[in-house]
Amino acid sequence: MSLAARSYFILALIALLGIVGQWAGAELAPLWRYPAAVWLVAIVYEGLRARLLMSRVQLVAPERAALGRTLSGEIRIGNPSSQTIKIETMPDLPAELTTLRTISHWRINAGEEQGRPLKVLPQRLGECHWQHLYTRTLGKLGLAWWNRRVDLPDTLKVEPDRLQGDERRIGTQQCGDINRNVSGTGHELLGMRDYHPGDPLKAIDWKATARSGKHTVRIFSEEQHLELMLCIDVGRTSGMQAGNLTRLNHYANIAARLAEKAILNGDHIGIVVFADKVLADVAPGRGVAALHQVRKVLERLQTVPRESNPLNAALRVRQLVRQRSLVVMFGEIDETTAARQLLRATQLLTPKHLPLLASTHDREIEKLYTETANDWLDPYHAFAARESRHARQKTNLQLQRLGAHIVETYPEHLDQRLLHYYDELRERHSV
């Protein structure tokens, strides 16, 4: 309970009446007790009424949410009493569900139900409990606000993100092999067309050329699918914050979206999760069943407080995959030891497989490197940031010389950059 403005005004009058009674004499001295008693009775009446006529509070929200994507819910409050009530509410959500902790003011007529939107940003995979909603209702006489903590019993399951809208139409919308039109020999003859510069000479149909008087090539249908392995680092550095999410949460979202796109394109997908050793793996598979297995692994991702060793992940990939595949490794190369192990892992994968390193830029290091010095320590910070940047560039150059591809950008751009790079590799038939 907290007193309202009307109670403070009444208490001020009671106090003034007591002072006047002391000055006026013994006959008027106890006069303040009567309004004080009336006020106390009114407070008790308000409290009992508030307990008997509690408002109905309900949270309307989906049972599942995508990690890092704003969730729209609604708080609904009903007024069962016969008069208008005033209510103030504030959500008390767990740390992994970020929302604005602002006080909402409600004025609900008798028998009416109102709703207010609730925007929440999930920041951790797994099951989250909504916890509580704090409310306070102004009493019937306007003397006090009556506090109440409403438990929100529902839970929210936070999953890795999915492709949205038009992104799902990029693929073939089918599970299985893709038919690709190529010039030359293939599985099924589709037809003929005029020769274009760059077509292989073996694709020319000389009989058709003789009949038509111009060079004609045969067009065949060729089946194509790509083996895609996702290697995700869950070691110590994966728990570092990168914007609204940790590095690991960014990796989980991007890997889930990439896996879904690969299935739509008819490719095979698998996954390896590692820190100092391999923690989970799924052999490459096709179709919805493979996607379901990969997403189950992604939903259970947690940072492990140990140093990472990508060499173990590379060894496991070689055991799981027999043919050439695209190996996407999500991880960081901030430390010298990890960089050396990453180079050895790349040597182990190439030339049979095509390694692709997906990594994020650290905005704090970039800021230290570029901002103007204002303190005597700032030049030392800038020098350390410069050395870190140079070491990273050196490692990237060594990886590229070994045959690895690198996609490196800020966390919010890594998703689209990697998906676009995957499309380019498929179009060039590079794997």
KETIVO-49256 format. One record per residue (C-alpha): x, y, z; residue in one letter. Coordinates in steps of 0.5 Angstrom, whole numbers. Layout:
! KETIVO-49256
<<X Y Z> 'a'> ...
This chain:
! KETIVO-49256
<<0 0 0> 'm'> <<2 7 -1> 's'> <<-2 13 0> 'l'> <<-5 17 -5> 'a'> <<-5 25 -5> 'a'> <<-12 25 -2> 'r'> <<-10 22 4> 's'> <<-4 26 5> 'y'> <<-8 32 4> 'f'> <<-13 29 10> 'i'> <<-7 28 14> 'l'> <<-5 35 14> 'a'> <<-11 37 16> 'l'> <<-11 32 22> 'i'> <<-4 35 24> 'a'> <<-7 42 23> 'l'> <<-13 41 27> 'l'> <<-9 37 33> 'g'> <<-4 44 33> 'i'> <<-10 48 33> 'v'> <<-13 44 39> 'g'> <<-7 44 43> 'q'> <<-7 52 43> 'w'> <<-14 53 44> 'a'> <<-14 49 50> 'g'> <<-16 42 54> 'a'> <<-23 42 51> 'e'> <<-21 42 44> 'l'> <<-14 38 44> 'a'> <<-17 31 43> 'p'> <<-21 34 37> 'l'> <<-16 31 32> 'w'> <<-18 24 34> 'r'> <<-25 23 31> 'y'> <<-23 25 23> 'p'> <<-16 21 24> 'a'> <<-21 15 27> 'a'> <<-25 16 21> 'v'> <<-19 16 16> 'w'> <<-17 9 19> 'l'> <<-24 6 18> 'v'> <<-24 9 11> 'a'> <<-17 6 10> 'i'> <<-19 -1 12> 'v'> <<-25 -1 8> 'y'> <<-21 1 2> 'e'> <<-16 -5 3> 'g'> <<-22 -10 4> 'l'> <<-25 -8 -2> 'r'> <<-19 -8 -6> 'a'> <<-18 -15 -4> 'r'> <<-25 -17 -6> 'l'> <<-25 -14 -12> 'l'> <<-19 -15 -15> 'm'> <<-18 -14 -23> 's'> <<-17 -19 -28> 'r'> <<-10 -19 -31> 'v'> <<-8 -23 -37> 'q'> <<-2 -24 -41> 'l'> <<-3 -25 -48> 'v'> <<3 -28 -52> 'a'> <<6 -33 -57> 'p'> <<9 -39 -54> 'e'> <<15 -39 -58> 'r'> <<19 -33 -60> 'a'> <<26 -32 -65> 'a'> <<32 -30 -61> 'l'> <<34 -23 -62> 'g'> <<27 -21 -66> 'r'> <<22 -17 -62> 't'> <<16 -21 -60> 'l'> <<9 -17 -59> 's'> <<5 -19 -53> 'g'> <<-1 -16 -50> 'e'> <<-3 -14 -43> 'i'> <<-10 -15 -42> 'r'> <<-14 -12 -35> 'i'> <<-21 -13 -34> 'g'> <<-25 -9 -29> 'n'> <<-30 -13 -25> 'p'> <<-33 -8 -21> 's'> <<-39 -3 -22> 's'> <<-35 3 -22> 'q'> <<-29 6 -26> 't'> <<-22 4 -23> 'i'> <<-15 7 -24> 'k'> <<-9 2 -25> 'i'> <<-2 3 -26> 'e'> <<3 -3 -28> 't'> <<10 -5 -29> 'm'> <<13 -11 -32> 'p'> <<18 -15 -28> 'd'> <<21 -20 -33> 'l'> <<28 -24 -33> 'p'> <<34 -21 -35> 'a'> <<34 -25 -42> 'e'> <<27 -22 -44> 'l'> <<29 -14 -45> 't'> <<23 -9 -45> 't'> <<22 -2 -43> 'l'> <<21 -2 -35> 'r'> <<16 4 -35> 't'> <<10 5 -31> 'i'> <<3 4 -35> 's'> <<-3 8 -33> 'h'> <<-10 5 -34> 'w'> <<-17 8 -33> 'r'> <<-22 2 -34> 'i'> <<-29 3 -34> 'n'> <<-34 -2 -30> 'a'> <<-34 -8 -33> 'g'> <<-29 -6 -39> 'e'> <<-23 -10 -41> 'e'> <<-17 -6 -44> 'q'> <<-10 -8 -47> 'g'> <<-4 -5 -48> 'r'> <<2 -8 -52> 'p'> <<8 -11 -49> 'l'> <<15 -11 -53> 'k'> <<20 -16 -51> 'v'> <<27 -18 -54> 'l'> <<29 -25 -52> 'p'> <<36 -25 -51> 'q'> <<38 -32 -49> 'r'> <<36 -39 -52> 'l'> <<32 -44 -48> 'g'> <<25 -43 -44> 'e'> <<24 -37 -40> 'c'> <<19 -35 -35> 'h'> <<15 -29 -35> 'w'> <<16 -28 -28> 'q'> <<11 -22 -25> 'h'> <<7 -16 -27> 'l'> <<7 -11 -21> 'y'> <<0 -7 -21> 't'> <<-3 -2 -16> 'r'> <<-10 0 -16> 't'> <<-13 7 -13> 'l'> <<-18 5 -8> 'g'> <<-25 7 -8> 'k'> <<-25 13 -4> 'l'> <<-18 15 -7> 'g'> <<-14 15 0> 'l'> <<-9 10 -2> 'a'> <<-6 6 -8> 'w'> <<-6 -2 -7> 'w'> <<0 -6 -9> 'n'> <<-1 -13 -12> 'r'> <<4 -17 -15> 'r'> <<1 -22 -21> 'v'> <<5 -28 -23> 'd'> <<5 -29 -30> 'l'> <<5 -37 -30> 'p'> <<6 -38 -38> 'd'> <<13 -39 -41> 't'> <<16 -37 -47> 'l'> <<21 -42 -51> 'k'> <<26 -38 -55> 'v'> <<29 -41 -61> 'e'> <<34 -39 -66> 'p'> <<31 -35 -72> 'd'> <<28 -37 -78> 'r'> <<28 -34 -85> 'l'> <<22 -29 -86> 'q'> <<17 -28 -92> 'g'> <<21 -27 -98> 'd'> <<27 -30 -96> 'e'> <<24 -37 -96> 'r'> <<22 -36 -103> 'r'> <<29 -36 -105> 'i'> <<30 -43 -105> 'g'> <<27 -48 -109> 't'> <<21 -50 -104> 'q'> <<23 -57 -105> 'q'> <<27 -62 -101> 'c'> <<32 -66 -105> 'g'> <<36 -65 -111> 'd'> <<36 -59 -115> 'i'> <<36 -59 -123> 'n'> <<41 -55 -126> 'r'> <<41 -53 -134> 'n'> <<48 -54 -137> 'v'> <<51 -54 -143> 's'> <<54 -61 -145> 'g'> <<53 -68 -142> 't'> <<48 -69 -137> 'g'> <<42 -73 -134> 'h'> <<37 -71 -139> 'e'> <<36 -67 -145> 'l'> <<32 -61 -145> 'l'> <<33 -58 -152> 'g'> <<37 -54 -156> 'm'> <<39 -47 -157> 'r'> <<44 -43 -161> 'd'> <<51 -43 -159> 'y'> <<54 -37 -154> 'h'> <<61 -35 -153> 'p'> <<64 -39 -147> 'g'> <<60 -45 -149> 'd'> <<64 -52 -149> 'p'> <<65 -54 -156> 'l'> <<63 -61 -154> 'k'> <<56 -59 -153> 'a'> <<55 -57 -160> 'i'> <<51 -62 -164> 'd'> <<54 -62 -171> 'w'> <<48 -65 -174> 'k'> <<43 -60 -172> 'a'> <<49 -55 -174> 't'> <<49 -58 -181> 'a'> <<41 -58 -182> 'r'> <<40 -51 -179> 's'> <<47 -47 -182> 'g'> <<49 -44 -175> 'k'> <<52 -47 -169> 'h'> <<47 -51 -164> 't'> <<48 -53 -157> 'v'> <<45 -59 -153> 'r'> <<42 -57 -146> 'i'> <<42 -62 -141> 'f'> <<39 -62 -134> 's'> <<44 -64 -128> 'e'> <<43 -66 -121> 'e'> <<46 -62 -116> 'q'> <<47 -61 -108> 'h'> <<52 -58 -104> 'l'> <<54 -61 -97> 'e'> <<54 -56 -92> 'l'> <<57 -57 -85> 'm'> <<56 -52 -79> 'l'> <<62 -51 -74> 'c'> <<60 -47 -68> 'i'> <<65 -45 -63> 'd'> <<62 -45 -56> 'v'> <<68 -43 -52> 'g'> <<70 -38 -47> 'r'> <<70 -32 -52> 't'> <<63 -34 -55> 's'> <<60 -31 -49> 'g'> <<62 -24 -50> 'm'> <<57 -19 -52> 'q'> <<56 -16 -59> 'a'> <<50 -11 -59> 'g'> <<44 -14 -56> 'n'> <<46 -21 -56> 'l'> <<52 -25 -55> 't'> <<57 -28 -60> 'r'> <<54 -35 -59> 'l'> <<47 -32 -60> 'n'> <<49 -29 -67> 'h'> <<52 -35 -69> 'y'> <<46 -39 -67> 'a'> <<41 -35 -71> 'n'> <<45 -34 -77> 'i'> <<47 -42 -77> 'a'> <<39 -43 -77> 'a'> <<37 -39 -82> 'r'> <<43 -42 -87> 'l'> <<41 -49 -85> 'a'> <<34 -47 -87> 'e'> <<36 -44 -94> 'k'> <<40 -50 -95> 'a'> <<35 -55 -94> 'i'> <<30 -50 -99> 'l'> <<36 -51 -104> 'n'> <<36 -58 -103> 'g'> <<43 -58 -100> 'd'> <<45 -63 -95> 'h'> <<47 -60 -88> 'i'> <<50 -62 -82> 'g'> <<53 -59 -75> 'i'> <<59 -60 -70> 'v'> <<59 -56 -64> 'v'> <<66 -55 -60> 'f'> <<70 -52 -55> 'a'> <<76 -55 -52> 'd'> <<73 -62 -55> 'k'> <<67 -64 -60> 'v'> <<61 -63 -56> 'l'> <<55 -65 -61> 'a'> <<55 -67 -68> 'd'> <<50 -69 -73> 'v'> <<52 -72 -80> 'a'> <<50 -69 -86> 'p'> <<43 -70 -88> 'g'> <<37 -68 -93> 'r'> <<30 -65 -92> 'g'> <<26 -63 -86> 'v'> <<29 -69 -81> 'a'> <<36 -66 -82> 'a'> <<34 -59 -81> 'l'> <<30 -61 -75> 'h'> <<36 -65 -72> 'q'> <<40 -59 -73> 'v'> <<36 -54 -70> 'r'> <<35 -58 -64> 'k'> <<43 -58 -63> 'v'> <<42 -50 -64> 'l'> <<37 -49 -59> 'e'> <<41 -53 -53> 'r'> <<47 -48 -55> 'l'> <<51 -45 -49> 'q'> <<58 -42 -48> 't'> <<63 -47 -44> 'v'> <<68 -43 -40> 'p'> <<74 -47 -43> 'r'> <<79 -45 -49> 'e'> <<77 -47 -56> 's'> <<80 -52 -60> 'n'> <<78 -52 -68> 'p'> <<83 -57 -70> 'l'> <<78 -62 -66> 'n'> <<72 -60 -70> 'a'> <<76 -60 -77> 'a'> <<78 -68 -75> 'l'> <<71 -69 -73> 'r'> <<68 -66 -80> 'v'> <<73 -71 -84> 'r'> <<70 -77 -80> 'q'> <<63 -75 -82> 'l'> <<64 -72 -89> 'v'> <<67 -76 -94> 'r'> <<66 -72 -100> 'q'> <<68 -65 -102> 'r'> <<63 -60 -97> 's'> <<63 -53 -95> 'l'> <<65 -52 -88> 'v'> <<62 -46 -85> 'v'> <<66 -44 -78> 'm'> <<63 -39 -73> 'f'> <<68 -37 -69> 'g'> <<73 -31 -67> 'e'> <<81 -30 -68> 'i'> <<82 -25 -63> 'd'> <<87 -29 -59> 'e'> <<94 -32 -62> 't'> <<93 -39 -59> 't'> <<86 -40 -63> 'a'> <<89 -37 -69> 'a'> <<94 -42 -69> 'r'> <<90 -48 -68> 'q'> <<85 -45 -73> 'l'> <<91 -45 -79> 'l'> <<92 -52 -77> 'r'> <<85 -54 -78> 'a'> <<84 -50 -84> 't'> <<90 -54 -87> 'q'> <<87 -61 -85> 'l'> <<80 -59 -89> 'l'> <<84 -56 -95> 't'> <<84 -58 -101> 'p'> <<79 -63 -100> 'k'> <<74 -59 -97> 'h'> <<72 -51 -97> 'l'> <<73 -48 -91> 'p'> <<69 -41 -90> 'l'> <<70 -37 -83> 'l'> <<65 -33 -81> 'a'> <<67 -28 -76> 's'> <<65 -21 -73> 't'> <<68 -15 -72> 'h'> <<69 -12 -65> 'd'> <<66 -5 -64> 'r'> <<70 -3 -58> 'e'> <<77 -5 -61> 'i'> <<75 -1 -67> 'e'> <<73 5 -63> 'k'> <<79 5 -59> 'l'> <<83 5 -65> 'y'> <<80 11 -69> 't'> <<77 16 -63> 'e'> <<81 22 -61> 't'> <<86 21 -55> 'a'> <<83 25 -49> 'n'> <<87 21 -43> 'd'> <<94 20 -42> 'w'> <<92 12 -43> 'l'> <<88 13 -49> 'd'> <<95 12 -54> 'p'> <<96 6 -50> 'y'> <<89 3 -51> 'h'> <<90 5 -59> 'a'> <<96 2 -60> 'f'> <<94 -5 -57> 'a'> <<88 -4 -61> 'a'> <<92 -3 -67> 'r'> <<96 -9 -65> 'e'> <<90 -13 -65> 's'> <<87 -11 -71> 'r'> <<94 -12 -75> 'h'> <<95 -19 -72> 'a'> <<87 -21 -74> 'r'> <<89 -18 -81> 'q'> <<95 -23 -81> 'k'> <<91 -29 -79> 't'> <<86 -27 -85> 'n'> <<91 -27 -90> 'l'> <<95 -33 -88> 'q'> <<88 -37 -88> 'l'> <<86 -34 -95> 'q'> <<93 -37 -97> 'r'> <<91 -44 -95> 'l'> <<85 -43 -99> 'g'> <<80 -41 -94> 'a'> <<74 -36 -95> 'h'> <<73 -31 -90> 'i'> <<66 -27 -88> 'v'> <<68 -22 -83> 'e'> <<63 -16 -81> 't'> <<59 -13 -75> 'y'> <<54 -17 -72> 'p'> <<48 -14 -75> 'e'> <<51 -15 -82> 'h'> <<54 -22 -82> 'l'> <<47 -25 -83> 'd'> <<46 -22 -90> 'q'> <<53 -22 -92> 'r'> <<54 -30 -90> 'l'> <<47 -32 -94> 'l'> <<49 -28 -100> 'h'> <<56 -31 -100> 'y'> <<53 -38 -100> 'y'> <<49 -36 -106> 'd'> <<55 -34 -110> 'e'> <<59 -40 -108> 'l'> <<53 -44 -111> 'r'> <<52 -40 -117> 'e'> <<59 -41 -119> 'r'> <<59 -48 -117> 'h'> <<65 -47 -113> 's'> <<64 -53 -108> 'v'> 
